[in-house]
């Protein structure tokens, strides 16, 4: 009676059906198509673009330092004044001919004013000489270039991330497909072992070995199915699309021409955006030192102002004086006088033009300490540049030698695959004629499929490795995806 494992074959069929349903109706996408989708979806890349736009706005803000500034003022106020005064004077005279022998004078006065005033003014200032502002403008130009380099770095990173996720998905698909093919081969060996056991030409050991191999493949297939879902989800999250079916790598794909030495790539690293960014940071630090040293220098500005006062209201003044006394003829004399005055204010305009000079005399040693600070920061940035240069060179070497090793591995694994195929055929023939064991066949089959997986993975590593080498050098661009995309064919 055949030995079977109930429940295992239906589970496998369900897994295959599930994979087929996920791919059903899904349209295959090339690497370039998915990269174009990622450019409008990936958060990190879009963030770098927004940062560049913000840097452009900052640059325009700094341009205001060389332009005139104009400001206007307006004020409105009012006042009311009411005051009064009184005085008494008594006098007496003696002697011949005096008109008045005695007199008294009483006088009083009052003043009242009601006034409101509106005042309008315009003032302008234009810098004529300001070295700190000049250095600030130079820094803004370099910071804008720095933001542009950050976009290029993000673009190169996106190219590599999309490519890596794309080929990771392909590798996971290959792994699942090869496990299915290996499972089919093991099933055939299991059926053969069962038939041979039934007729008495083989022991139960061959059957148990085939069953164990089959169980192991089922476990690997479940894990591979989960890995495929993870890899697909990672690519979908990166490009903003679902139900992705990537193109497959065609046979005989051509790889990156590396050259004989990594020095060729190191020589091109001068255009690396990371190194260019570090050089710009050093220039910005030098300008910051010059700006700090300019704290000793005077500043000159052209100033102009125009002010108009528009008062409204009036002021009035009134006074009363009374003179009384006795004359030599013993007669009384009284004299009274009244006077008053009312005025209205008029508009006034004041205009001024001048040159303003500010000379720093003593700043509490702030300038000296600021210069020391900027010099230390400048040395720090210089060391960062040196470290970045070494890091980029080492990254190029690592990418170069890894790519060379991967290319050699592809050739070796392709040759090994042919040898494994011959070994499987030989072991299968030996088992059929009774000079070999089932375990030999199963082991040779397992090694063959493992070699095929390794060869496919090595091809993907070479394709991605060429992009990583260009990224490490700093010359990677979207155009470099086209040669890689040409190595793919629609499934």
Secondary structure, DSSP 8 states (H G I E B T S, - for coil): -----TTHHHHHHHHHHHHHHHHTT--EE-HHHHHHHHHTT-HHHHHHHHHHHHHHHHHHHHHGGGS-EEEEEEEEEEEEEEEEEEEEEEEE--STT-SEEEEEEEEEEEEEEEEEEEEEEEEEEEEEE-HHHHHHHHHHHHHHHHHHHHHHHHHHHHHHHHHHHHHHHHHHHHHHHHHHHHHHHHHHHHHHHHHHHHHTSS-HHHHHHHHHHHHHHHHHHHHHHHHHHHHHHHHHHHHT-SS-EE-EE-TT-------S-THHHHHGGGG-HHHHHHHHHHHHHHHHHHHHHGGGS-EEEEEEEEEEEEEEEEEEEEEEEEEEEEETTS-EEEEEEEEEEEE----EEEEEEEEEEE-----TTHHHHHHHHHHHHHHHHHHHHHHHHHHHHHHHHHHHHHHHHHHHHHHHHHHHHHHHHHHHHHHHHHHHHTSS-HHHHHHHHHHHHHHHHHHHHHHHHHHHHHHHHHHHHT---TTHHHHHHTTEE--
